[in-house]
Amino acid sequence: MPLVRPDRPLIPLFEAMGYGIELDPEAVEAHCVLEISPLHLNRQGSLHGGVAATLLDTASGITASLTCDPQGITPFVTLSLNVNYLAVARQGCVRATGRITGGGSTTKFVSCDLRDGAGRLIAASTGVFKRVRGTAAEDAG
């Protein structure tokens, strides 16, 4: 699976949570993919809402970055994120897919869906992301 920067290590959060990143620069979409394990479950045995929100936020932020560069490394920060939880996922693979819905040169509006392996919608988000200029990550990209 393609990584955000194959020549650099994943950020610790990606490694700790065990999810991967797939990029589609032509479609301007980023995907976060996670194989659900017991680590990701809440007390009821379903995917924890915080894990779902993290996948949605990450896919959305990287999607915003893809509007600036095909590797998705231009830094964006989350200004707001609204998550709607629609169904439970207990096992298997889930995928968050971000899509640009609007914005200008520094602020992007992104919608994101989290779906299970059968295509069932687990959660959906809308967010606003702002480009951060003059950072080390942007300069290195």
C-alpha positions as CSV (number, residue, x, y, z in Angstrom):
1,M,0.0,0.0,0.0
2,P,1.5,3.4,-0.9
3,L,2.5,5.5,2.1
4,V,2.4,9.3,2.5
5,R,6.3,9.4,2.3
6,P,7.8,6.0,1.6
7,D,11.3,7.4,2.2
8,R,10.4,8.4,5.8
9,P,9.1,6.4,8.7
10,L,5.4,6.5,9.5
11,I,4.4,8.9,12.3
12,P,4.1,7.1,15.6
13,L,0.3,7.4,15.7
14,F,0.0,5.4,12.4
15,E,2.3,2.7,13.8
16,A,0.6,2.5,17.2
17,M,-2.9,2.3,15.8
18,G,-1.8,0.0,12.9
19,Y,-3.4,1.8,10.0
20,G,-2.0,2.5,6.6
21,I,-2.4,5.3,4.1
22,E,-3.2,4.9,0.4
23,L,-3.1,7.9,-1.9
24,D,-4.9,8.6,-5.2
25,P,-3.5,12.0,-6.3
26,E,-5.4,12.0,-9.6
27,A,-8.7,11.7,-7.8
28,V,-7.5,13.9,-4.9
29,E,-8.4,11.2,-2.4
30,A,-6.6,9.8,0.6
31,H,-7.6,6.5,2.2
32,C,-6.9,5.3,5.8
33,V,-7.1,1.5,6.0
34,L,-7.4,-0.4,9.2
35,E,-7.7,-4.1,10.0
36,I,-9.8,-4.1,13.2
37,S,-8.2,-5.8,16.2
38,P,-9.1,-6.1,19.9
39,L,-6.9,-2.9,20.4
40,H,-9.5,-0.9,18.4
41,L,-12.6,-2.0,20.2
42,N,-14.7,-0.3,22.9
43,R,-16.3,-2.0,25.9
44,Q,-19.2,-3.2,23.7
45,G,-16.9,-5.0,21.3
46,S,-17.3,-2.6,18.4
47,L,-14.9,-0.1,16.8
48,H,-14.1,2.7,19.2
49,G,-15.5,6.1,18.1
50,G,-12.2,7.7,18.8
51,V,-10.5,5.3,16.4
52,A,-13.1,6.0,13.7
53,A,-12.7,9.8,14.2
54,T,-8.9,9.5,13.9
55,L,-9.2,7.6,10.6
56,L,-11.7,10.2,9.3
57,D,-9.5,13.1,10.4
58,T,-6.3,11.7,9.0
59,A,-7.8,10.8,5.6
60,S,-9.4,14.2,5.4
61,G,-6.2,16.1,6.3
62,I,-4.1,14.2,3.8
63,T,-6.8,14.7,1.2
64,A,-6.5,18.5,1.8
65,S,-2.7,18.1,1.4
66,L,-3.2,16.4,-2.0
67,T,-4.6,19.6,-3.4
68,C,-1.0,21.1,-3.0
69,D,1.3,18.1,-3.8
70,P,0.8,14.5,-5.0
71,Q,2.6,13.0,-2.0
72,G,0.1,14.6,0.5
73,I,2.8,16.1,2.7
74,T,1.9,19.8,2.7
75,P,0.8,20.4,6.3
76,F,-2.8,21.1,7.1
77,V,-4.4,21.4,10.5
78,T,-8.0,20.5,11.5
79,L,-10.1,23.6,12.2
80,S,-13.3,21.7,12.8
81,L,-14.4,18.1,12.4
82,N,-18.0,16.9,12.7
83,V,-18.5,13.1,12.9
84,N,-21.8,11.2,12.5
85,Y,-21.7,7.6,13.7
86,L,-24.1,5.5,11.7
87,A,-23.3,1.8,12.3
88,V,-21.0,-0.5,14.2
89,A,-18.0,-2.4,12.9
90,R,-16.7,-5.3,15.0
91,Q,-14.1,-7.0,12.7
92,G,-12.5,-6.9,9.3
93,C,-11.2,-4.0,7.4
94,V,-12.5,-0.4,7.5
95,R,-11.5,2.3,5.0
96,A,-11.8,6.1,5.4
97,T,-11.9,8.0,2.1
98,G,-11.7,11.8,2.0
99,R,-13.0,14.0,-0.8
100,I,-12.6,17.8,-1.3
101,T,-16.0,19.6,-1.3
102,G,-14.8,23.2,-1.5
103,G,-12.4,25.8,-0.2
104,G,-9.8,28.2,-1.5
105,S,-6.0,28.2,-1.5
106,T,-5.4,27.9,2.2
107,T,-8.7,26.4,3.6
108,K,-10.3,23.2,2.4
109,F,-13.6,21.6,3.1
110,V,-13.5,17.8,3.1
111,S,-16.1,15.1,3.5
112,C,-15.1,11.6,4.5
113,D,-16.8,8.2,4.7
114,L,-15.7,5.3,6.8
115,R,-16.9,2.0,5.3
116,D,-16.5,-1.6,6.2
117,G,-15.3,-4.3,3.8
118,A,-18.9,-4.8,2.5
119,G,-19.2,-1.1,1.7
120,R,-21.5,-0.4,4.6
121,L,-21.2,3.2,5.9
122,I,-19.9,3.1,9.5
123,A,-19.3,6.9,10.0
124,A,-19.2,10.1,8.0
125,S,-17.5,13.4,8.7
126,T,-17.2,16.9,7.4
127,G,-14.3,19.0,8.2
128,V,-12.4,22.3,7.6
129,F,-8.7,22.2,7.2
130,K,-6.2,25.0,7.0
131,R,-2.8,25.0,5.3
132,V,0.2,25.7,7.6
133,R,2.9,27.6,5.8
134,G,6.6,27.7,6.6
135,T,6.9,24.5,8.5
136,A,9.8,22.0,8.3
137,A,7.5,19.4,6.7
138,E,6.5,21.8,4.0
139,D,10.1,22.9,3.4
140,A,11.3,19.2,3.2
141,G,8.5,18.2,0.7
